[in-house]
Amino acid sequence: MCAYKLVTVKFRWWGLQGRVEKFLHKQERRLFTNFHRQLFCWLDKWVDLSMADIRRMEEETQKGV
């Protein structure tokens, strides 16, 4: 499986633009890295589930939101 993520940051404020954009790109990278680590750790919980089990979990999650 392959997923592409497009992140665009535009901050137009003279003197701060470069710093803010650099900070946001670092945070975006950290966010995606942590998310992918969590997905990999949760793999053991998902590997034995059937599609019906996954659909049931999705419905329970929708009811909770």
LINRAFEN-V868447 format. One record per residue. N is the residue number from 0. RES is the residue in one small letter. PHI is phi in whole degrees, -180 to 180 (999 if undefined). Layout:
BEGIN
[[N/RES/PHI] [N/RES/PHI]]
END
This chain:
BEGIN
[[0/m/999] [1/c/-133] [2/a/-131] [3/y/-109] [4/k/-124] [5/l/-106] [6/v/-120] [7/t/-120] [8/v/-126] [9/k/-129] [10/f/-132] [11/r/-105] [12/w/-145] [13/w/-57] [14/g/95] [15/l/-114] [16/q/-54] [17/g/-63] [18/r/-66] [19/v/-67] [20/e/-63] [21/k/-63] [22/f/-62] [23/l/-66] [24/h/-67] [25/k/-65] [26/q/-67] [27/e/-62] [28/r/-63] [29/r/-64] [30/l/-61] [31/f/-68] [32/t/-63] [33/n/-64] [34/f/-63] [35/h/-68] [36/r/-63] [37/q/-64] [38/l/-59] [39/f/-64] [40/c/-68] [41/w/-82] [42/l/-56] [43/d/-62] [44/k/-75] [45/w/-99] [46/v/-65] [47/d/-96] [48/l/-82] [49/s/-88] [50/m/-64] [51/a/-65] [52/d/-63] [53/i/-66] [54/r/-62] [55/r/-63] [56/m/-64] [57/e/-64] [58/e/-64] [59/e/-64] [60/t/-68] [61/q/-65] [62/k/-68] [63/g/-76] [64/v/-90]]
END
